[in-house]
Amino acid sequence: MTVSRLSDIPGIGVDKIGDTADALRNRDILRLENLDTDIRPPAGALAATHAAIDDDDANSYLPFTGQAALREAVAARMHRSFGVTYDPQTECIISAGGLAGIFNTLLSILEPGDEVVLTDPTYAGLINRVRLAGGVPKFVRLVPGARGWRLDLDSLAAAIGSRTRALLVMSPSMPSGFVANAEEWAAIAAHCRRADAWLVYDAAMERIVFDGHPVIQPAGLPEMRERTITVGSVSKEYRMIGWRVGWIVGPAPIMADVRLTSLSNVVCQVGIGMPGATAALTSNDDGVAAAVAEWQARRDRLLAELHDLPVVRPSGGWSLLIDTEQLGLSPDEASRLLLAKADVAATPMKGWGPQAGRYLRFVYANEPVARLADIRERVRAAWGL
């Protein structure tokens, strides 16, 4: 019998589509279903990781909060990029990937029944972790438009209540590619202050923004440093998915609780992964700008090829959404037809928020522009459109 904490937690869908595509062993399949990328990690990160394999200090549980050099690198990045200062000893903890950091943070701030505000659509893994931590998700609509997604500020106000404990915001957001603008961040911050709520900021993709959009760190907004917990990782920006290294930064009092939760949960991070992460954060050439330019080119190709279909323009991130319900197809059926008839793997968004169930996601991080050139013909072959 399924335990109660899992009763409202569906899968994320990606695993099923990915497993099916893997089983076909067909290199012609466009892998648009999973958040992988073919762009290499920073050279310095690769070299440091190779060296760590022979370093006995990397083969250790200690220190439980993460290697000092990496915590210092994270704090330095926060100060250098956003002017927000953190003590690497008391206000930074290294986690076994960003999502472990999110989960440990939620476990540290939520009482059973506390409400957590999230955008809709949003990553199913975030929704599921809120529920696993005993929280209740409350959703704020993202509204699609000709220039992309915008946060419905009336919906945001309506989602805030007496049980609101946190707002969990990702920007750029996955799967939509929504990037919060200054007005939206100001509204989020105002509600956090008014409700005395935490802002848990998922910064996994914060520099993967397109079209000249600025990168805004909410901890730098007025009166927000003491109520913002930022969770980042090397997985997306630095293309280091397999390293499973992330970080949590926030004010010292709550970080003491996050430290206890971390010790009680995953215990420690990937020892041989941390030197590579440190090298990535301290490199003079981390490759992020070049990678972002390439991902934007891939986004632009998809938008051009699919211009006559109900695709919502992403302002950042690794993926975009297409509203297949407008085409008379459920996302499940659209996904099935794409794989069966056109060698395209794509994930339906069921479970990724109340309105997300009408969308199919295309990930462009793992397929070069040349491979995307015939995507419209593949869609036509699959859907007859």
URKA-V993841 format. One line per field, one symbol per residue. ss: DSSP state (h for helix, s for strand, l for the rest). A space follows every 50 residues. Layout:
BEGIN
ss: ???
END
This chain:
BEGIN
ss: lllhhhlllllllhhhhhhhhhhhlllllsslllllllllllhhhhhhhh hhhllhhhlllllllllhhhhhhhhhhhhhhhlllllllllssssllhhh hhhhhhhhhlllllsssssslllhhhhhhhhhlllssssssssssllsss slhhhhhhhllllssssssslllllllllllhhhhhhhhhhhhhhllsss ssllllllsllllllllhhhllllhhhsssssslllllllhhhllssssl lhhhhhhhhhhhhhllllllhhhhhhhhhhhhlllllhhhhhhhhhhhhh hhhhhlllllsslllsllssssshhhhlllhhhhhhhhhhhhlsslssll lllllhhhssssslllllhhhhllhhhhhhhhhll
END
